[in-house]
Amino acid sequence: MPEMPGKAKDRPASTNEVELMRDVQHGNTEAFEQLFARYSPKIYRQALHLLGNDAEAEEIMQEVFLTLYEKASTFRGDAAVSTWLYRLTANAAISRLRRRTRRQEVLIDDYLPQFQADGHHREQPVIDWSHNLEQSLMRDETHQLLRQAIDELRPLDKAVVVLSDLEELPQRETGEILGLSVAAVKARLHRARLFLRGRLAASLGYASS
Amino acid sequence: MHDNIDAPHTENPSPLTCQRVTDAIMDYISGDMAPETTAVFESHLRRCSDCDAFFNTYRGTLRATRSLAYDNIPPELSNRVLQFLHNAIQKPPSANP
């Protein structure tokens, strides 16, 4: 998994988390259940956002919490338990996404804004369709289009969008989870958002830039 | 720099081009932009209808993305996973051949 170098400057675990992990190391199932209760909702949601189905999200939860139990003795507390678990979740989900047979590749660049040599928008006028967006949101049409567009992103970019925009994690934490610098998170996130905007514009019948 | 609000938007009188405004949207939305840059950015949006429209649709897309919701974890799924984990944890390690 070359794009997931793992941890760098992680936030350390809180004392409570360290104690719970120590208890898990000693086979305390109550501590294990506490960690499960605390983190399973987010892990489920993250896996579901990334993979799009309950069955795989369930398998990811099994894998992640089994790893937590088995590797508890190697947990040193130099990263927050949540960061470690979300990293396990993202790694497992990204790995599955990469194994999936990809549908016809969508060219991201086709949906990014284009500019003239002097820096002006190439497409003029740019149409403001944001009001129509609110109406189509009410019909759930936009949500469906957006989910499809998010699915067209490359796995790591999809993970950046899921963690930053759907889970609303700080970009620093997204970087810690995915093994990316904050600058890399920002660059990938902005490009992904521009793509989603362009894809949505095209799907709603407006130009792509 | 001339700050004529009546200038046609295609003139783009500010030193910030539409391309640079587009590059800076994320910093503006997240509040990571320096105050002096913010003033120039907002001034450009007021004068350039293309960038204003682009900004509104970028922000609208982001809001729509953030509103994508999935249901919470179904209790039966949660219970099933927990049961699986209990079984897996309690299972004795398989003997080496």
Interface residues (C-beta under 8 A of the other chain):
Chain A: T29 F32 E33 F36 S40 P41 Y44 R45 L48 H49 D54 E58 M61 Q62 F65 L66 Y69 P113 F115 D118 G119 H120 H121 Q124 P125 V126 I127 D128 W129 S130 L133 E134 L137 T142 H143 L146 R147 I150 V161 D165 L166 E168 Q171 K186 L189 H190 R193 L194 L196 R197 L200 A201
Chain B: T10 N12 T17 C18 Q19 R20 T22 D23 I25 M26 S30 S49 D50 C51 D52 A53 F54 N56 T57 Y58 R59 G60 T61 L62 A64 T65 R66 S67 L68 Y70 N72 I73 P74 L77 S78 R80 V81 L82 F84 L85 H86 A88 I89
